[in-house]
Amino acid sequence: MANNFSNFGKLPIGGYIRQSQLIPDIVPFSSATLWRKVKTGEFPAPVKLSERITAWEVNAVREWLDSRKGA
């Protein structure tokens, strides 16, 4: 299965990104797959910014995308 990460440029320069911004614009899989990959360590773990807000560090997502380009 080919990986299509053509929307790499949609990521902000830095900061945090919420799940709704990741799927499907940045990562080509579902919410369930995202959380499964987080649980198995295949995708960076999110950061809990508050009791109700969870987000990913943009730099961690960029590094993950970079590592997947050759896969």
N, C-alpha and C positions, 0 to 999 in steps of 0.2 A: 504494500500500500504506500503510495507516494504521499509525502508530507507537503502540504501547501501552506506555507507561512508567508504569503505575499503581502499581508497587511502589517508587517513588522513596523513600518513607518507610522502607523496609527498610535503607537505608544507615546505617551508624554516623555519629555526628556528625563524627568526624575519624579520622585515622590511615590505615591501609592495608586493602585488601580483596583477597582472593585470588580467582583465577578461579572456583573452585568456588562462591564466594558470589555472583559476578556472574551466572553462567549457571545456570539460566534465570530466576532470581529478579529480577534488576535489569535486564539487557539481554535483549531478545527475539530473540536469535540464537544460533547454534551456536558452539562453540569455534573451528572453522575460520574462520567469518566474523569472529569477534572478532580473531583473529590477522591475517587479511587486512586488516581495517580499521586495525589498528595499523601494519601494514607500509605502507599507503597514506597514513597520517596522518589517517584519518577518525575514529580513536578514540585517546585518550591512550595514550602508551607506558607500559608498566609500569616499575617500579623493581626492580632486583635487590637484595634485602635480604641475601641470602647466596648461596653457591654453588648451593644447591638451591631457594631460595625467591624467587619473583617475585610482586609484588603491585602494585596500582594505588593511587595516592593518592586517597582518598575525595573530596577537593575537586576534583580533576581530573575524576573521574567525574561528580560533581554538576554541574560546569560543562558537561560534554558533554551530560548529560541536559537541562539548562536550554536549551541551544542547539537541541535536537531537539524540544522541546515545540511549537514553531510550524511544524515541517517537515511 
